[in-house]
Amino acid sequence: MDLWVWVALIAGIGGLLAVDLLVLHRDAHEVSFREASLTSVAWIGIGLAFGAGVWVLMGPTAGGEYFAGYLIEKALAVDNIFVFALIFGALAVPKRLQHRVLFWGVVGALVFRGMFIAGGALILERFHWTIYVFGALLVATGVKMLLARNEHKDPSHGVVMRAFRRLVPTTDDYVGQHFFTRRGATLLATPLFAALVLVETTDVIFAVDSIPAIFAVTDDPFLVFASNAFAILGLRALYFMLAGLIDRFVFLKIGLSAVLLFVGAKMLLSSVITVPIWMSLVVIATLVGGSIVVSLRATRGGSNEDEPAKGQPPVDERALGRADLARMP
């Protein structure tokens, strides 16, 4: 892929992020369900439009690979929402500040994933046998997700949060939208930065699964990065749209685990069986879409968007900051 195409893609993504931060969310505010829904539709439209461009300019095979990668990442991103809800609930992050955390979390995710994709592409090019390692990793992850489909570990109780509290001096409360503040001559982090660290760490962990999964449908680094980027650009809007409905996706993890098992098996059997990209796209769409439809039908009438997400109790903004962190083991 020519360098100018990469430059255009990265510049376009940077422009979209600038509009989001400087125009749409310049002032901190609680994102409503309606705003989140409209924004999510816009991000999905941008992602699909880019895929259509790939289809026209690079051919149907490349277009199908992009859409398959986009669908995989978009589906796996829904699982992130469970964890984000736990983080924001445990740290009592005010709803008006949650978008800021997720925005910079996405920026960091794009940087880290770009590094992972570059490294993964280089490894696969030089050591083709690593495709079987990636395949085995995906199969193992799919089995683990299936067996632990009803469990969601709270990162705020993990080793990262414990290390953060020991190593980083932090204020007792939130200071507007700031991640850092000065008290005298001392620079202190705020609890908002603690939330960002946990969100970023969570995304890195999820990338270990999602990036090899996309390499299972395409070995083109440009398509891997583009599908990954456009899928996670809409993650913030998707969170605010689905946070109150997340308890209804009771069978989603079964669908996601089936996707990981499928793409993992595809990698492991790549030297024996060639799965056409259109078939991969149909299988992935069927597994993800089917799990969502079955979940919504099974939980019909059992939730609404005004309810807090599982693991995220209503936030009392008068009881923020260090007091919340101190209660964690």
C-alpha positions, 0 to 999 in steps of 0.5 A: 500500500502506498505511503500516501494512502496511509497518510490520508487514512491517519489524517482522516481519522485525526480529523474525525477525532478533532471534530468529536473533541473540539466541536461535538464534546468541547464542553463536558456533558452527560451523553443522552441515549438519543445523542449516543444513538445518532452518533453511533449511526454516524460512526457506523455509516462512516465505517461502512462508507469507507468499506464501500470505497475499499470495495470499489477501489481495491476489489470485492475480495479486499472489500469483503476482508475489510467488512469481515474485520470490521464486524469482528472488531465491532462485535468484540468491542461490545464485550468491552462495554461490560468492563467499562461499566464496571470501571466507571461504577467502581470509581464513581466517574460522573456521567458527564466526564465518561466521554472524555475518558473514553475519547482518550482511551480510543486515541491510545487504543489506536496508537497501541493497536497500530503498533500491535498490527505492525508487529503482527504483520512483520512476524507473520511475514517472516515466520509464517508458522506463527499463524498456527500460534495465533490460531491456537490462541484464538481457539483457547480464548474462545473456549475460555470465553464460553466457559466463563461467559457469565463472569466479568472481572472488575479491573478496579480490583486488579493488579493495575489499580493496586500498582497505580495507587501505590505509585501515583500520587492522586487527589482525593476528588475529581478536578473538572475534566482534568487528568492532572492538577497541581497542589502547590509544587506537586503534580497530582493525578486525579481519579479520572486518570486512574479510570483512563489507565484502566480503560487503556489497559482493558483495551490492550488486553482485548486487542490480544484477541481481536487483532489476531482474529482480524489477521485470520480474515486478511493479511493486509496490514492496511485493511487490518488497521482500517477495519480496527480503527473505524470499529473502535472509533464508534465505541464511545457512542456504542457504550452510551447507547448500550450501557443501560441495555447491556444486561439483555445481551445474555447470549452475546458471549456465546456468539463471540466465543463461536466467532473466535473458535471459527477464525482460530480454526480457520487459521489452524487449517489454513494450509489444508482448507481455504475459506472464501472471504464471503463465507467467513463474512456470512458465518461471522455475521450470522453468529454475532447477529444471531446471538444478539437477536436471541438475547433480545428476544429472551430478555424482552421487557426485562430492561430499558435504557434508563437503567444503570448498567450491570456493575454500575450503580447510580453515581452519587457525584457528592461521594467521589475520588479517593474515598471510592478508591480506598474501599477497594482491596 
